[in-house]
């Protein structure tokens, strides 16, 4: 019985350390917010990939579309490969 509890303790400790070792990152992928009401008093939804999506949502409801202040744009990792030139 003692071996089982020791093994469970070790597995729990490993799981806890693994969870703490990899911090969670929130990646904001939506650059547009719909602001409902005159001054945003009816709410805000920052879940739009394009300005057109946002405008279609507020159409007939009222409000405005604004850039998401927390959106940082795509991350450039520098891993892109140059295009090969085509031979004609």
N, C-alpha and C positions, 0 to 999 in steps of 0.2 A: 504494500500500500504506500509505503514511504517513497519508493521509486516512482510510482505514478504521480504523486503530488510534486515531487522534485522535477519530473519531466514537464508537467503542466506549468509549473512556475517558470522554468527556463523558457518554454515556448511562449508564455505570456510576456516575459521580459524581452525576448527577441522581437515579438510583434510590437510592443510598445516602443522600443528603440527604433525600429524600422519606420513606424508612423511619425515619430518625432524627427527623424533624420531627413525626411523628404518634405520640405515645406510646401504647402498648397499655394498655388498661384491662381488668382482669378484673371482670366484673359478676357478682356472686353472686346467683343467682335462686332459690335453694332455701333456705327458712327452717327446714327440719327435718333433723335428723341421726339416723340409726339407730346406736346404740352397741351393738355385739355383745359378748357375754360379760358377766361380772360387773362389771368395771371398765373396759370398753372394751379389754380385753387381746386380744380377737379381731378388733378392727378397728372402723372408723367409716365410715359412708357418709352424706355430707351432700348427697344428691341428691334430696330429696323436696319437692314443692311444698305438700303438705298433711300434716297430722298423721295423717290416716286412711291415706294411702299408706305412711307410715313404720310405723304400727302393723301394717298388713297384711303388711309385709315381715318384721318381727321375730316375727310370730305363729308359734309352733311352733319357732322357732330359739332364742329367748331374747335378752334384751337390753332396751334401753329407747330411747325417743325423746326427744331434747332439742332445744331451739332452737339453730339455727346461730348461733354467736357472731359470725360474720363477715357475716351477712345484715343489710343496712341498711334494707331495705324499698324500696318503689317510690319512684322519684325524681319529685318534683313539679316540673314545669317551668313551671308557672303558665300554660300555654297552653290550659287548658281553657276551653270556651265555656259561658256560662250557658245554662240551659235556657229555652226559650221557654214562656211561659204559654199553656196551652190555653184557648180560648174555649169556653164551654158554651152 
